[in-house]
Amino acid sequence: MDFTPSARASETCARMWDFMREEVLPAELLYHRHLAEHGPHAHPPVMRELQDSARRRGLWNLFLPDVSGLTNLEYAAVAEISGWSPVIAPEAINCQAPDTGNMELLHMFGTPEQKQRWLEPLLTAEIRSAFAMTEPGVASSDATNIRTRIRRDGDEYVVDGRKWWTSGAMDNRCRVFIVMGQTDPAAEPHRRQSMILVPRDTAGVTVERDLPLFGYHDQHGHAEVVFHEVRVPAANLLGSEGDGFAIAQARLGPGRIHHAMRAVGMAERALALMVERAGSRIAFGRPLAEQGGVRDLIAQSRIDIDQVRLYIHKTAWLIDRYGAKGARTEISGIKVAAPAMATAVVDRAIEVFGAAGISDDTPLAYFYAWARALRIVDGPDAVHRRAIAREVLRRTPPYTEGGQHMTAAPSGRN
């Protein structure tokens, strides 16, 4: 396998870096100031300006191979760059969750009518969407536990249930929910679930509250939503009845690449901040950069970032060749490795910054909160470790020791 960037990837990354340096990073202060003055779910006007510029620069919908022409491996490098400003940059290029995953589902499973009504305006950023899967009353890490009911009633489906951490629901531009629920509780566990499109303004949909993430309120929100006797046309079903679990896996596979690469970008920015701070701060008569402990933090961060990046590139390469199913173990692996790495690197940067690192004067506190949250988003670490172990236990190694000597104490030792 060869991870040398293609000419197309190199050129796209160069344009992305120009965009970041010239517009995105300078816009961060203006963006956050607008939210401070108008509320956490306001829509800063600078975002529309950034999106218009991204279109002109050819940096639009890069996450979707059939639209952008980029492979997953090529897009991975762009996603990393966007992770340097994870609140603003992904949305500026229309590559922001949950819309990316929702657009992928509509692209793969939507009917022509569904695509026309929802996918096309999402691709142009005229609207936004939300994804409603997790529930407060059950262990949603096991999707077979989901209890929201989707029952057929003539030419309609009726949706009843309570969801939370519904990404994107607090944004006033959100126009549609993709909701996962049970259509056949008596079916085999992985055939009980289906997904359905629910317009936000449908009677019976109540957005009850926004859930902060370690005290931070995302601009798009993570809402608790109640669906009470919500009726939508049967034509709103995504795919067929019973396809919900398989559709969820198709959605989450590439999306985990996106999250992982943005985590690498966050870690890279944290390391850059750490290096800058270490070179400019004097303690005990010399710069922090000359202190052995600080050098260890910097060196280990460089090692950790590069290891995880290579793991993600391998996973993207496998998806490009064999699809998400053919890379499922690696997808779980990067889902565990990338957030853990980013959390560790950001924590080291906070250590170097001291009290400034836990303030809002740097992005480190937010990076730390989000990196830690990523260990739960799209399935907690424990679930992915379980999946990895299951696959490893199935494999036959090329050589086994065999015999009792593997468990017996070596001669002369207790």
N, C-alpha and C positions, 0 to 999 in steps of 0.2 A: 504494500500500500504506500502511496506517495502523497504526502500532505503539502507538497510545494504549491503555493497559491497559484491558481490559474491566472492568465492575463486578465480575464474578466473579473475575477475576485480582487486582484490587486488594484485594478482601476476603480472598482466600486468602493473598495475600502479607502482609497485615496480621496475620492469625492466625499465619502462619509466623514473622514477626518477633517476635511476642509469645512464641511457643514458644522461639525461639532465645535471647532475652534472659532469660526467666524460668527456663528449664530446661536447654537444650542447652549453651550456653556455660559456665554455672556447673558443669556435670557433667564438663567436660573433665579437670580435675585428678583427680577421683575415678575416672574411667574409666582414665586412664593409670596411676594409682597401683595399681589392681587388677591391671593387666597386668604391672606391674613386680614385684608380689609373687607372682603366680600363673602367670607365663609369658605369652609373647606371643600365644598362641592361646586363652587363657582367655576366658570370656564374662562380662564385668562385669555384675553384677546391675542396675546402674543403667540398662543398655540396655533391659531389660524394663520398667522403670518409665517410661522415656521413650516406649517404644512404646505402652504403655497410655494415656499422656497424649495421644500423637499421635492415637490412635483417638478419644478423647473430644473432641478439638479438630477432628475432621474432616480431619486431615492424614494420609491413609493411601492408599497406592497411587496417588498423584497422577500418576505417570508414564504410566499406561495410559489413553488417552482413553476407551475403551469402559467403563472402570470408574469413572474419576473425573469424566468429563464435561468435563475440561479439554482444550483444543487444545494442540498442541505449543508454539505461541507463548505461550499462557497458562502452561503448565508451565515454560517456559524461565525465567521470572522467579522461580519457586519454587526451581528447581534452582540458580539463582545464589545465592539466600539460603542454601541448604544448603551451598554451597561455602565459606562462612565457617567452617564446622567440618566439613571433608570426611570426617573419620574417623567422626564420630558422627552428624551430622544426617541424611545419606541413609538410614542404616540405621534411625534412629529413626522415620522416616516410611515405611519399607519401600520405599525407592527406591534401594537400594544395588546396584551392580554386584557380581558378575555376575548376580544374581537378576533384576534388571530385564530384561536382555536375554533371559534364559532364560524368564522369564514371558511376554515378548512372543512368543517362538517357540512356546511351548505354546499361547498364546492364538490365534495365527494358523494354526499347522500341526498342533496336537495333535488326536488322536482324542478322542472323549468319555471313553474309559477313561483315556487319558493325562492329560487335564485333571483328572479326578476324583482320580487317584492322586497327581499331582505339582503341578499348577497350584493347586488349591484350598488345599493346605497351605502353598504358597509365598505365596499372597496373604494368608494369615493369619499368616505368619511362624512357623509351627510348625516348619518345616524350612528349610534352606538348600540351595543347589545349587552346582555348579561347571561351568565351561566349558572343555573340553579341545580345543584346536585347534592351538596352536603346538608345534613339535617341535624338539628340539635338533640333529638330524642333517641338517636341510635348511633352505634359506632360506624360512621359512614366510611371509614377506611376499608370496610368490607361492604362493597356496593350492593351486595345481595341483601343487606339489612334495610335498605331504603324503603320507607313506608308510604311515601306520597303515592296516592292512587290516581291512575289515569284509566277511566272506564268508558267504554263505548256506549253511546246512547243514540241510536239511529245514525244520523249523518253528523253527529258531533262526538267529541270526547269531553268528559267532565273531569277536571283536575281538582283534587283536594289534598292539602298537605301543608307542611311548614318547612321552609328552607332557611338556612343561614349561611353566612359567608358567600352570599350570592354576588359574585364579582361584577362590578359595573352598574349595579342597580340604582345607585344614588345620583348618577349623572343625569341631568335633565334631558340630555340627548338620547338616552337609552330608550329604544322603541320596542324591543322584543327580548323575551326570555327564551332560552333553550332549557327546558325542564325535563329532568329524569325522574321517572316514577314507575310504579308497578302497573302493568296492564293485565297480567295473569299470575296471581299469587300461587296458583297450583302448578305452574310449569316448573321445569328444571331450574335450579337456582340462577343460572346465567342466561335464562330465557324469560325471566319474569319482567325484566325492565324494558321500557321504551323511552324514546325522547320525542318531545313535542314542542312546537313553536307556539308561544303564548304572547300576543301583543301586550305591551305593558298597560295599555289603557282598557284592557278587557275587564268587565264587571267581575268583582270578586277577588281581584289582585290588590293586596294591601302591603305596601312597603312599610314595615313597622319601625325599624330603627337601623342606624348605621353602626357597625362594629369597628371600633378602633383597633389598630394593630400596634401593640405596645404603646398606646397613647397617641399614635399617629392616625389621622383620618386621611385615607387615600382620596384623591379628587374624584375618582369614579365610584368609590365606596365598596363596602362589603356588607351587604344588607341582610337583615332578617326579613323574610317575605312570607306572607300567608296567602295561600290559594284556597278560596272557599267557593265551592260550586262554580268553578271557572269553566265556562263553556267555549270551546273553539271548534271550528270545522274539522271534520275527520281528515281533510286534506292537509292539515297542519302537522300530521305525524311525520317525523323525520325517519326515513327508511320504512321498515315494516315493524309490526308488533313483535316484541321479543329481541329486537336488534340493539337495545339500549346499551347493554354491557359492551358489546363489540364496538359500537360507535364511540363509547367513552374511551376505550383503549386506543382507537384510531385518532381521537382528538388529543389525548394526553401524550402520546409517543413523541411526535415532533415538537410539541409544546415544551416538553422537558428539555429538549436540546436548547430551545430559546431561553428558558429560565436559567439553565446551566451556564450558557455563554454570557448572559448578562451578569451572572454572579462572578464570572471571571473578570469581566470589565470593571465591576465594582471593586474587586480585590486589587486589580491593577491600579485603579485610582487611589485606593487606600495606601498601596505601597508607594506610589509617587508622592503622596502627601507625607508619608512616613520619612522618605528619603529627604524631602525638602526640609522638613522640620528638624531632622537629625543634623543636617548640615548648617542650620542657622541658629540652633539653640545651644547656649553654653551652660554647662553644669560642672561644678567641681573643677573649674579652671580650663576646660577644654570642650570642644563641640561634642554633642551626643554621638555624632557619627564616629568618633574616635573611642567611644566606650565599647568594650567587648560585648556587653549584654545587648546593646542596641544593634550592633553588627550581626549578632546571632539572630535577632528578630528579623532583620532585613534579609539575611541570607536564607533563612528557613521559609520566609514568605515567597522569595523568588523560586525556590525549589517546589513548594507546594502548588503555586499557580501554574508553573510549566507542566507539572505532572498531570494536573486535572485538565488543562487545555488539550494535551495529547490524548487523554482518555475520551474527551468529548469529540475531538476530531475523528478518532477511530469510530466512535458510535455514529456520527453523521455519515461517515464513509460507508458504514455497514447499511444504514437506512437507505442511502442512495442506491445501493446494489441489491439489497435483499428485502427492503421494506421494513416498517417498524416491527413487524412480527419476527423478522430475522435478526433483529438487534435488541430483542426485549430484555435480555439479561444486562446488556451494556446500558440500555436506557435506564434501568433501575439503578445500575451502578453509578452513573453520573448524577442521578437524582440524589443519591446519598453523598457522593464525594464533593460535588461543587458547592452546595450550601455549607457543608462542614468546613471546607477550605476557606470560603469567603468569610465565614464567621470568625475563624481563627486569625486570618490576615487582618481583618478590620479590628479585632480585639488587640492585636499587636500595635496597630497604628494608634489606637486609643491610648495604649500604654505609653507610647512615645509622646503623645500630645498632652497627657495628663488631664487636668480638669477641662481644658479646651476641647478634648475629644468627646466628652459627654454632653457638650453644649450644642446649641444650634449654629454656632459660628463655623462649624465644618460639617460636611455631609456624613461624618463617620457614625454619629448616633443613629441616624436614619438607616444607613447602610447596615449597621449591626442588627437593628430591629428587623429589617427586611430579610437579611441573610438568615437569621434565626427562624423567621417565619417560613422560609423556603424549605426548611426541614419538615414542614407539615403540609405545605401546599402541594397539590397533585399527589397526595398519598404520603403518609408519614414514613420516616426512615425505616421504622421497624417492619412495615409492610414490604418495602422494597428489599430489605435484607432477607426477609423470609422468602421472597421470590427468587433472589439470587441463590440462597442456600438450597432451595428445592431443585434448581437447575443443576447446580454443582453436584448434588448428591445423585442425580440421574446419570451423570457422565461416568464413563469408564476410563480411569486414568491409564496412561501408556504403560505404567509399571506399578505393581503393588508389592509390598514386602511379603505379605502372607505369613502363615505360620504363627506360632505362639510367641516367637521372640519379639514381636512388636509390643506385646504387653508385659512380657517378663522383664524383670530388672536385669541390666547387664551384669556379667560375671564380676564378682568382687565389689558390687555396689548394692546398697539397700534401696 
